[in-house]
Amino acid sequence: MFAIATGGLAWLLLQGSSTGLTPLTDFKPGQTYKGENGGLYGKYSNVPPSAHRSASLSESSRIVPRGADGQPNSTGRIVLISIGMSNTTQEFSVFRQRANADPEKSEKVIIVDCAQGGMTAADWGRTDSVRPRSTNPWKVMLQRLETAGVTPLQVQAAWVKLAQRNPASLGEFPLHARSLRDDTVLVLNQLKQHCPNLRIVYFSSRIYAGYATTPLNPEPYAYESAFAMRWLILDQIAGDPALNWNPNAGAVRSPLLLWGPYLWADGVKGRAIDSLVWLREDFANDGTHPSQSGREKVASLLLHFFKTDVTTRPWFVRNP
């Protein structure tokens, strides 16, 4: 009986430890997933096309300290915010603590966690009578900015990590991912209205969800959500008016869109680009929300990204 019990424990520990799916960053040329090729920016590339890269550098150069009125001011602030759901706020709050303790972070950068538990892409995007909520996430965002002593006019960069609740109810891929994409467009439009000096949004998609024990957002939906973020960036590059960031191309309705850190790895198998793995202890009991160790992993990836990326280092780091 001991051997059976031990085997049963091993099975429980291994359950959900890998899906066999390939991280977007690790696709080989010619490899596809349900008709989609690999790479964060499509066509197996993990870097933005040259024109979009140039545009992102131009927008990054406009991220400068601003006063409460939004005008450039050497004594002003650069505000970085988060937008998203429970996982997002849990991860970003740890990142904020670590970044504020890092001597390399510029004292001009104020980090405000505006992500909120239970607030999906639909909740952020459709806050009207179509999808009424007892709490308006935009009002909470404005309250948090005020509490931090900054204004929406000083917000110039955002980390956006959104998901839908029970994505299986929205249909199999690509339907649930299209729903996430469409609601995220609404979020970006409203975010730009509230924060007109917002220059760049950095996307991340879900962390691994192979250990999930509820239908809240299991695999393969967490994995497939990355395609929604990629579609948004590619739609912007293709000139979608709803995602226009360039005043020379028409009404500005969105910040420029880029990938931030890509957070998905195949459980204990990890991924090729780095040593990231997701263990069972990185998650709470539901297998969906990150435990403290899971939050620390995301916070480390975020801090490394903002300190090293060519579009963030010039304004995030004290002496870039």
Secondary structure, DSSP 8 states (H G I E B T S, - for coil): -HHHHHHHHHHHHHTTS------GGG--TT--BTTB--STTSTT-SS--HHHHHHHHHHHHT---B-TTSSB-TT-BEEEEEEESHHHHHHHHHHHHHHHT-TTB-TTEEEEE---TT--HHHHH--STTS--SS-HHHHHHHHHHHTT--GGGEEEEEEE---SSGGGG-TTTHHHHHHHHHHHHHHHHHHHH-TT--EEEE------TT--SSSS-TTHHHHHHHHHHHHHHHHHTT-GGG---GGGS---S-EEEE-------GGG--SSS-----GGGB-TTSSSB-HHHHHHHHHHHHHHHHHSTTTHHHHBS--
